[in-house]
Amino acid sequence: MVQRLTYRRRLSYNTASNKTRLSRTPGNRIVYLYTKKVGKAPKSACGVCPGRLRGVRAVRPKVLMRLSKTKKHVSRAYGGSMCAKCVRDRAGKPPVCQRLSVQRDG
């Protein structure tokens, strides 16, 4: 007969915070182990690029707080907030306020 499984905590509903995986114990029983939520890497601040930033750890906010600075950004201008492609594209252009004044004058 198949072994029946029960939750090990009080929450008995299949919610986002109550996700589990199966694990076999040394005593050959199958039990639930609770999994942590998966983190996401930050998106680019430009708002144009669809992907996530490379070189930044994809973890939950509480874990991000404990990480060292080198794991939270890339050693480049706009390192942890903008992707390399957008930084390259904006390198030759003046800031937005200067562009607007040039358009008004010209």
Residue, then its C-alpha position, 0 to 999 in steps of 0.5 A: m500500500v502507498q504511504r500517506l503523507t501529511y503536512r508537518r506544519r499547521l497550515s493545511y492549504n496548498t498556498a504559495s508559502n506552503k510548497t513542499r518536495l518529497s524526501r526519503t529518510p534513512g528509515n526509508r519513509i517518504v516525508y515532505l520537506y518545505t521549500k523556500k520561495v525562489g528569488k528573481a534577479p532585478k530588472s533593468a532600470c531603463g524599462v526597455c530591456p525585457g530580461r533580468l540583470r546578469g551578475v546579480r544574485a537572484v535571491r529573496p529580499k531578506v537574503l539580499m540584505r545579508l549578501s556582500k556588496t560584490k554579489k549585489h552589483v556589477s563593477r561598472a557604471y550603473g552596475g546593479s541597476m542597468c544592463a550593459k547594453c543600455v549603458r553603452d547606448r546612453a554613453g554618447k548622449p547627454p542627460v535628458c535635461q540637456r537634450l530637452s533644452v537643446q530641442r527647445d532652443g533649436 
